[in-house]
Amino acid sequence: MKDGFLASHPATLTLAAARSYALCLRQLQLPASRCVFVDDQMRNIEGAQAVGMPAVWFDVRHPQTACDQAARLLGLAAAQA
């Protein structure tokens, strides 16, 4: 598994912009299909999905659901509550 971090502010990007995710994928040298984006803002989810990245909406009232969904998308066992 590869980890990566891209700060959108210094790169003058917003998370809602698809180019933010394209830049991140280039830096990680990974296809969108090998990544999962998790966020609580639907506009950011839509930005990730625009470049083909699977995305999970993080409902702060039900965090385990989002964690389990992300784990499934990554082919990992769901976390135990």
C-alpha positions as CSV (number, residue, x, y, z in Angstrom):
1,M,0.0,0.0,0.0
2,K,1.3,3.5,-0.9
3,D,0.6,6.5,1.2
4,G,0.7,10.0,0.0
5,F,-0.1,13.5,1.0
6,L,-0.9,16.5,-1.1
7,A,-1.6,19.9,0.5
8,S,-4.0,21.7,-1.8
9,H,-3.4,25.2,-0.4
10,P,0.3,25.6,-1.5
11,A,-0.6,24.0,-4.9
12,T,-3.4,26.5,-5.4
13,L,-5.8,23.7,-5.8
14,T,-9.2,23.0,-4.2
15,L,-10.3,19.5,-3.3
16,A,-13.5,20.0,-5.4
17,A,-11.3,20.4,-8.5
18,A,-10.7,17.2,-10.5
19,R,-7.2,18.5,-11.3
20,S,-6.3,18.2,-7.6
21,Y,-6.8,14.4,-7.8
22,A,-5.1,14.1,-11.1
23,L,-2.0,15.8,-9.6
24,C,-2.1,13.5,-6.6
25,L,-2.4,10.4,-8.8
26,R,0.6,11.6,-10.9
27,Q,2.7,12.2,-7.8
28,L,1.8,8.7,-6.4
29,Q,2.3,7.1,-9.8
30,L,-1.0,5.2,-9.3
31,P,-4.1,4.8,-11.4
32,A,-7.3,6.2,-9.9
33,S,-8.7,2.7,-9.7
34,R,-6.0,1.8,-7.1
35,C,-7.0,4.6,-4.8
36,V,-9.9,5.5,-2.5
37,F,-10.8,9.0,-1.5
38,V,-12.8,9.6,1.8
39,D,-14.3,12.9,2.7
40,D,-17.3,14.4,4.4
41,Q,-18.0,17.0,1.7
42,M,-19.9,15.8,-1.4
43,R,-18.2,18.4,-3.7
44,N,-14.8,16.9,-2.9
45,I,-16.2,13.4,-3.5
46,E,-17.4,14.5,-6.9
47,G,-14.0,15.9,-7.7
48,A,-12.3,12.5,-7.0
49,Q,-15.0,10.6,-9.0
50,A,-14.5,13.0,-11.9
51,V,-11.0,11.4,-12.5
52,G,-12.3,7.9,-11.9
53,M,-11.2,7.6,-8.3
54,P,-13.6,5.5,-6.1
55,A,-14.8,7.7,-3.2
56,V,-16.6,7.2,0.1
57,W,-18.7,9.8,1.8
58,F,-17.7,10.0,5.5
59,D,-20.8,10.5,7.6
60,V,-19.5,11.8,10.9
61,R,-22.6,10.3,12.6
62,H,-21.6,6.8,11.3
63,P,-17.9,6.7,10.9
64,Q,-17.6,2.9,10.9
65,T,-19.7,2.6,7.8
66,A,-17.3,4.8,5.8
67,C,-14.3,2.9,7.2
68,D,-15.8,-0.4,6.3
69,Q,-16.8,0.8,2.8
70,A,-13.3,2.2,2.1
71,A,-11.7,-1.1,3.4
72,R,-13.9,-3.1,1.0
73,L,-12.9,-0.9,-1.9
74,L,-9.3,-1.4,-1.1
75,G,-9.7,-5.1,-0.8
76,L,-9.0,-5.1,3.0
77,A,-10.9,-6.7,5.8
78,A,-13.4,-4.3,7.4
79,A,-12.3,-2.9,10.7
80,Q,-13.8,-4.4,13.8
81,A,-15.9,-1.9,15.9
